[in-house]
């Protein structure tokens, strides 16, 4: 069955994906290339790995490594239209930032336990800053190639904040769903309602907050295709998504 990557590849776009994959990594699982990806570097898959020779993927540098691959991709394909997915693995557990990453947020850890512990807020904020730095590097790469004004950027997530009762995030469960009930793994709104930020200069208004529209991930292929002027009719009979 065709995927969103097939749709854009057939329209002449270079398709790329870096980061988590998680659509099968056991024996016999299809690699990302069989889903329409021409370039990829992933974990939890049977395709090419995310790290290059001499690099080591850690819980502290996951965002940095993915940003490295993204910058390389943008520089290599700056003269071509491209569709690039970055599935950043943070703030997925286990969060284990370096002392340097946590230093700006030590004010959130009580001095009496500083010799032994770091508060969940210190750990969580350090990783969020790492994500922010990585995304900033991708934006800078687009700017350096003169692509900022002609690139649609979508920033979102796959679930609500991780809970304190999970062993993987008990030390770092400082995310918040705001006024909404529930966390990751819950079907309450706090578990499934997500940030959704779109940047497209001259087309999507800046500093605009939409609290009324209802959008799901299944709507993104048709919507992005319509925005880019790409034919996605092959998806109409196999998905429930709509152009939003």
Buried (B, 14 or more C-beta within 10 A) or exposed (E): EBBBBBBBBBBEBBBBBBBBBEBEBEEEBEBBBEBBBBBBBBBBBBBBEBBEEEEEBEBBBBBBBBBBBBBBBBEEBBEEBBBBBBBBBBBBBEBBBEEEBBEEBBEBBEEEEEEEEBBBBBBBBBBBBBBEEBBEBBEBBBEEBEBBEEBBBBEEBEBBBBBBEBEEBEBBBBBEBEEBEBBBEBEEBBBBBEEBEBBBEEEEEEEEEEEEEEBEEEBBBBBBBBBBEBEBEBBEEEBEBEEE
